[in-house]
Amino acid sequence: MNSQLSTNSYKETKENSNAKFKHLLSEYGILLALLGMAVALTILSPNFLTSANMLNLFKQVSINAVLAIGMTFVILTKGIDLSVGSILAFSGIITASLVVGNDTNLLLGIVAGLGAGLFLGAVNGIIIAKWKVTPFIATLGMMAIARGLTYIYSEGQPISGLSDAFLVIGTGGFLGIPISVWVVLVVFIICTLLLYHTKFGRYVYAVGGNENAARTSGLNVDRTLMSVYCISGLLAGLAGVLLTSRISSGLPQSGISYELDAIAAVVIGGTSLMGGRGRLWGTLVGALIIGVLNNGLDLLAVSSYWQQVIKGTIIIIAVLVDRKRT
């Protein structure tokens, strides 16, 4: 009898240990993946851990991180935003046109870029929430509209000669850290407070978990949906401002396929495409993984064509893992 109890206790302890291990792996596996990639690239490329490459890496990651944070809000509601890359380009062109050689228009240019992103995001939200168009179709249409507006506004030509004060945003630093990284940290803190410490954040999770139940319980689902697409558009506009400053010009073709990296960062970070489950810190780590992957493949001289294949494969694997976990 005692022997049987001892055996059962051992099995129970082992099962609990396995459960805890699986939970830790599920929660923090992406951190291990990021660490593993960093170690592997350090071994394969001596240039990976150099200060110059690290600064360049963080500047690159900052753009996708801002986009991905906005995308997280959308995907938490079981939606998708395919227009962020085009909105980024439109906002960047608007900003560039207002800060050409003129420091006095610096604030106006930034506000205009952010406003353009917010406006297009609001249009997405209205089409999806009020007109009941599926997010995939609505944002696919906006992707084409915003890109077309970018080419019309710029006449298909890049805008250069931007003011020195504006260029500091993308090239300058504070305490040895790029300004764009500070911007990401501020955005992350604000969005974390918004998502985890306000009623709006609870509504986002509720709508993504079960939209019909959320409506039945009296939540304003339409307002919540409109808000998340406004957030996504606003942050796409901010990413456009940061990118325009970093590359020192407004390019009408910028932001192409950026939505792919943003979605990849969110999914890799553990946010479910089925909605209602995810975490912002995971998105930040996911953006770092995508950034390290892009940077490492460039250092290893891997063809850009193969880089697309690799990133697409990673997205599919992440979705399969999410489905299994769900």
C-alpha positions in Angstrom: 0.0 0.0 0.0 2.8 2.4 1.0 4.7 1.4 -2.1 1.7 2.2 -4.3 1.2 5.6 -2.7 4.9 6.3 -3.2 4.6 5.4 -6.9 1.5 7.6 -7.3 3.2 10.5 -5.5 6.3 10.1 -7.8 4.1 10.1 -10.9 2.2 13.1 -9.7 5.4 15.1 -8.9 6.8 14.2 -12.3 3.6 15.3 -14.1 3.7 18.6 -12.2 7.3 19.1 -13.1 6.6 18.4 -16.8 3.6 20.8 -16.7 5.7 23.5 -15.1 8.5 23.0 -17.7 6.0 23.2 -20.6 4.5 26.3 -19.1 7.9 28.0 -18.8 8.8 26.9 -22.3 5.5 28.3 -23.6 6.0 31.6 -21.8 9.7 32.2 -22.3 10.7 30.0 -25.2 11.0 33.0 -27.5 13.7 34.5 -25.2 15.7 31.2 -25.4 15.2 31.3 -29.2 16.5 34.9 -29.3 19.5 34.0 -27.1 20.2 31.0 -29.3 20.2 33.0 -32.5 22.5 35.7 -31.0 25.0 33.0 -29.8 24.9 31.3 -33.2 25.4 34.5 -35.2 28.2 35.6 -32.8 30.0 32.3 -33.7 29.3 32.5 -37.5 30.0 36.2 -37.9 32.6 38.2 -36.0 30.9 41.4 -37.0 27.6 40.6 -35.3 28.4 41.8 -31.8 30.3 45.0 -32.9 29.0 48.2 -31.5 28.4 49.6 -35.0 26.3 46.6 -36.0 24.3 46.6 -32.7 23.4 50.3 -33.2 22.3 49.6 -36.7 20.3 46.5 -35.6 18.4 48.5 -32.9 17.6 51.3 -35.3 16.2 48.7 -37.8 14.3 46.9 -35.1 12.7 50.1 -33.8 10.7 50.6 -37.0 9.2 47.1 -37.0 8.7 47.2 -33.2 6.5 50.3 -33.5 4.5 48.7 -36.3 4.2 45.4 -34.5 3.0 47.0 -31.2 0.1 48.6 -33.2 -0.5 45.3 -35.0 -0.8 43.5 -31.6 -3.9 45.5 -30.7 -5.5 44.6 -34.0 -4.7 40.9 -33.9 -5.9 40.7 -30.3 -9.3 41.6 -31.6 -9.0 38.7 -34.2 -8.3 41.2 -37.0 -5.4 42.0 -39.3 -3.9 45.2 -40.8 -2.2 44.8 -44.2 -2.1 48.5 -44.8 0.6 49.5 -42.2 3.5 49.5 -44.7 1.6 51.7 -47.1 0.4 54.0 -44.3 4.1 54.3 -43.2 5.1 55.4 -46.7 2.3 58.0 -47.0 3.0 59.4 -43.5 6.7 59.6 -44.3 6.2 61.4 -47.6 3.8 63.9 -45.9 6.4 64.6 -43.2 9.3 64.9 -45.6 7.4 67.4 -47.8 7.0 69.7 -44.8 10.5 69.6 -43.3 12.5 70.1 -46.5 15.3 72.5 -45.4 13.0 74.1 -42.9 13.5 73.6 -39.1 10.5 75.8 -38.3 8.2 73.3 -39.7 9.6 70.4 -37.7 6.7 70.0 -35.3 4.2 70.6 -38.1 5.7 67.9 -40.2 5.8 65.3 -37.4 2.2 66.1 -36.4 1.1 65.9 -40.0 2.7 62.5 -40.5 1.1 61.2 -37.3 -2.2 62.7 -38.3 -2.1 61.1 -41.8 -1.5 57.7 -40.2 -4.3 58.2 -37.6 -6.7 59.3 -40.3 -6.1 56.3 -42.6 -6.3 54.0 -39.5 -9.6 55.6 -38.6 -10.9 54.9 -42.1 -10.0 51.3 -41.7 -11.8 51.2 -38.4 -15.0 52.7 -39.8 -15.1 50.3 -42.8 -14.5 47.3 -40.5 -16.6 48.3 -37.5 -19.5 50.2 -39.1 -19.7 48.7 -42.6 -18.8 45.2 -41.4 -16.2 44.5 -44.1 -13.8 41.8 -43.1 -10.4 43.2 -41.9 -8.4 41.3 -44.5 -10.4 42.9 -47.4 -10.7 46.4 -45.8 -7.0 46.7 -45.1 -6.0 45.1 -48.4 -7.9 47.9 -50.1 -6.4 50.5 -47.9 -2.9 49.1 -48.7 -3.5 49.9 -52.3 -5.2 53.3 -51.6 -2.4 54.6 -49.3 0.3 53.5 -51.7 -1.4 55.2 -54.6 -1.9 58.4 -52.6 1.9 58.3 -51.7 2.8 58.1 -55.4 0.3 60.8 -56.3 1.5 63.2 -53.6 5.2 62.7 -54.3 4.7 62.3 -58.1 6.7 59.1 -57.8 9.8 61.0 -56.8 11.8 60.8 -53.5 11.9 63.9 -51.3 15.4 64.8 -50.1 17.1 67.8 -48.5 15.4 67.3 -45.1 16.3 69.7 -42.3 19.1 68.8 -39.9 16.9 69.0 -36.9 14.5 66.4 -38.3 17.4 64.0 -39.3 18.6 64.0 -35.6 15.4 61.9 -34.8 16.6 59.0 -36.9 20.4 59.4 -36.6 21.0 60.9 -33.2 21.2 59.4 -29.7 20.8 60.1 -26.0 23.0 58.5 -23.4 24.5 56.4 -26.1 21.2 54.9 -27.2 19.5 55.8 -30.5 16.6 58.2 -30.2 14.4 55.8 -32.2 15.0 53.1 -29.4 13.9 55.6 -26.8 10.7 56.2 -28.9 10.0 52.5 -28.9 10.4 52.3 -25.1 8.0 55.2 -24.6 5.5 53.6 -27.0 5.8 50.2 -25.3 5.3 51.7 -21.8 2.2 53.7 -22.9 0.7 50.8 -24.8 1.4 48.4 -21.9 -0.4 50.7 -19.5 -3.3 51.1 -22.0 -3.7 47.4 -22.6 -3.2 46.0 -19.1 -4.4 48.8 -16.8 -7.5 50.3 -18.5 -11.0 49.2 -19.3 -10.2 49.6 -23.0 -7.5 47.0 -22.7 -9.9 44.5 -21.1 -12.4 45.3 -23.9 -9.8 44.5 -26.5 -9.2 41.0 -25.0 -13.0 40.5 -24.6 -13.8 41.4 -28.2 -11.0 39.1 -29.5 -12.0 36.2 -27.2 -15.7 36.3 -28.2 -17.2 39.2 -30.1 -20.8 38.1 -29.7 -20.4 37.6 -26.0 -18.8 41.0 -25.7 -21.8 42.6 -27.5 -24.3 40.7 -25.3 -22.5 41.9 -22.2 -23.0 45.5 -23.3 -19.5 46.3 -24.5 -19.2 48.9 -27.3 -17.5 46.5 -29.8 -17.6 48.9 -32.7 -15.8 51.6 -30.7 -13.2 49.1 -29.6 -12.6 47.9 -33.1 -12.3 51.5 -34.4 -9.9 52.4 -31.6 -7.5 49.5 -32.3 -7.2 50.4 -36.0 -6.7 54.0 -35.1 -3.8 52.9 -32.8 -2.4 50.8 -35.6 -2.6 53.7 -38.1 -1.1 56.2 -35.6 1.9 53.9 -34.9 2.4 53.2 -38.6 2.5 57.0 -39.0 5.1 57.2 -36.2 7.1 54.5 -37.9 7.0 56.5 -41.1 8.4 59.5 -39.4 11.2 57.5 -37.8 12.1 55.7 -41.1 12.1 58.9 -43.1 14.4 60.6 -40.6 16.7 57.5 -40.5 17.1 57.2 -44.3 17.3 61.0 -44.7 14.6 61.2 -47.4 10.9 60.4 -48.1 10.7 57.4 -50.5 7.3 56.6 -52.1 8.4 52.9 -52.2 9.3 52.6 -48.6 7.4 50.2 -46.3 6.8 47.5 -48.9 6.3 44.2 -47.2 6.8 45.7 -43.8 3.4 44.3 -42.8 4.9 40.9 -43.2 7.6 41.6 -40.6 5.1 43.2 -38.2 2.7 40.3 -38.4 5.6 37.9 -38.0 6.8 39.7 -34.8 3.4 39.6 -33.3 2.8 35.9 -34.0 6.3 34.8 -33.0 5.8 36.8 -29.8 2.9 34.6 -28.8 -0.2 36.6 -29.8 -2.9 34.3 -31.2 -4.3 35.0 -34.6 -7.6 33.6 -33.2 -7.7 36.7 -31.0 -8.1 37.3 -27.2 -4.6 36.0 -26.2 -1.2 37.7 -26.4 1.3 39.9 -24.7 3.1 43.1 -25.7 6.5 42.1 -24.3 6.4 39.0 -26.5 5.8 41.2 -29.6 8.9 43.2 -28.6 11.0 40.0 -28.4 9.4 38.9 -31.7 10.5 42.1 -33.4 14.0 41.6 -32.0 14.0 38.0 -33.4 13.0 39.2 -36.8 15.6 42.0 -36.6 18.4 39.7 -35.6 17.4 37.2 -38.3 17.4 39.9 -41.0 20.7 41.4 -39.7 22.4 38.0 -39.4 21.3 36.8 -42.8 22.7 40.0 -44.3 26.0 39.5 -42.5 26.2 36.0 -43.8 25.4 37.2 -47.3 22.3 35.2 -47.7 20.2 36.1 -50.8 17.3 38.4 -50.1 15.1 35.9 -52.0 16.0 33.2 -49.5 15.4 35.6 -46.6 11.8 35.9 -47.7 11.5 32.2 -47.8 12.9 31.8 -44.3 10.7 34.5 -42.8 7.6 33.0 -44.4 8.5 29.6 -43.1 9.0 31.0 -39.6 5.5 32.6 -39.7 3.9 29.3 -40.7 5.7 27.4 -37.9 4.6 30.1 -35.4 1.0 29.8 -36.5 1.2 25.9 -36.3 2.6 26.2 -32.8 -0.2 28.6 -31.9 -2.9 26.3 -33.2 -1.4 23.4 -31.2 -1.2 25.4 -28.1 -4.8 26.7 -28.5 
